[in-house]
Amino acid sequence: MIFSKIKEALLCLRAGRVTLDYPRRPSTPPEGFRGQPEVDVSHCIGCAACAAACPARLIRVVDTDDQHRRIIRLFERCIRCGRCAEVCPEKAITMSRRFETATDAGRTDLVNVCEVYMATCRRCGRCYTPSTPLDKIMKPGMRDDEIVRGGQTSSGEDPE
């Protein structure tokens, strides 16, 4: 019994240092690493496919009027699965390599609010409808309620 422990200790000592000197010398994550999602609002068409696909339900979609949509993303809840980037038809969402999201800013820097002008038909003036029946099925999964975080709702009000 004791010999097996000594043998194991010698194996570990012979291996040398195997940890990284991380805080002093940060390394770049490898290609394909899924970090914080980044949103390019100029490419977003407001289809809300990201909200329907998000398993953490961190994306809230609010129609402010017939042609404008507000998309609120609470990245503090993000599990970095990359589903939002996969389903985005315009590739407006990409997964960055940023993974250090610790902050002293009271989580305000992890909230992304986008105002999106929805694409309209030049002939009739209405917003485009989803192109496939599957897109129409995904719509009920969109989050359209208040998101409670840290005792406050996403609109900044106290829930009580």
N, C-alpha and C positions, 0 to 999 in steps of 0.2 A: 504494500500500500504506500509506504513512504517513498519507496524507490520510484514508483510511477509519478509521484508528485515532483520529485527531484528531476526526473527525466523531462517532465513537462516544463519545469522552470528553466532548465538548460536550453530547451528548444526555443523558448520565448526570448531568452537573453541573446541567443545566437542570431536571431532574426534582426536585431537592431531596432532602430526607431522606425515605426511604420505610420505614425500620425503626421498630419500636415501642420505646418506652423501657420494656421489659418488667420487669426486676427491680424498678425503682423504682415503676412504676405498672402493676401487673398488671391485665389486662383480663378481663372475664367471658367465658367461651366462649359461642358462639351457641347458640340453642335447637336441640335435637336432637344436640348434641355427645355423643359416647360416651366417658365417662370411666370412673372406677373403678366397678365394679358394687357396689351396696348390697343387702344381704339383710335382709329383714324376717322374722325367725324366727317371729313369731307367725302369719304367713300360710303358712309352709312346711308342706306335708303329707308331705314325705319321699319323693316319687315318684322322685327322682333323674333326672328328664328333663334337668336342667341338666348333670349329669355325662355323660350319653350324648351330648349335643349339643356339648360343649366341644371345639373342635379342638386346644387346647393341653393337654388332659387334666390340668387343674390341680385337678379336684374328685375327691376320694376318698370313697366311701360305705362305711361299715362298719355292719353290723347288730349292735348290742350285745346285743339279745335279741329276742323275738318282736314287741314293740311299740315299741321304741326304736331310733333310727338316728342315727349320728354322721356328719355331713357336714363334711369338712375341705376348705377352699379355700385354695390358695396363690396369692394375688393377685400375687405377684412374677412369675409366669409368664403373667399375663393379657395377651392381645393386644387386649382391648377390642373384640371383634367384635360383642358383644351377642346372641350366639346363646342364652346362658343365659336372658336376659330374654325373648327371643322365645318360647321353648318352655315357660316356666313357666306351668302352668295356673292357678295362684292369683295370679299377678303378684307373687310374693314377692321377685323380683329386679328391680331397676330400675337403669338406667344413670345415674349421677350426672354432674355436670360437673367433678368433681374429677380433675385429671390430674397434679398434682404429687405424686409418691409417693416422692421421694427421702427417705431417712431415716437417722438415726444409731442407731436402736434395734435394729440387728442383724437386720432383716427380720421381727422378731416382730410388728410392727404390720400386716404384710401377710398374716398368717395368720388365717383365720376358722374357728373350730370351733363347729358348732351341734349341739346335742342335740335331736332332733326326736321328739315322740311321734307315732307313725303313727296315722292315723284308723282306727278299728275299727268293724266292723258291730255294731250294738246287739243284733241277733238271734243271730248265731253267734259273735261275739267275735274273728273273724279280721280281719287287715288287708285293706283293699280291694285288689283286683287292678287292673291297668291296664284302662282302659275300652275300648281298641281294640286290634286285633292289631298295629298299628304300634308301640304303646307296648311290647308284649311283645318285638318285634324289637329295639327300642332297648336293652333291658336288657344284652345282651352287651357293649355299648360302655362300660359303667360301669367306672371304674377301681377295682379291688379289690386292688391291690398296694401295696407301700411306695413312696412318692415320695421319691427321693433328691434332696436339695438341699444344696449346700455341704458335702458330705462326711457329712451326717447324713440319716437317714431321717425321714419325717414323724412317726414316733413318738418321735424324739429319740435313737435308738440309732445307733451307729456301724455302717455296713453290713458291715464285715469281721468 
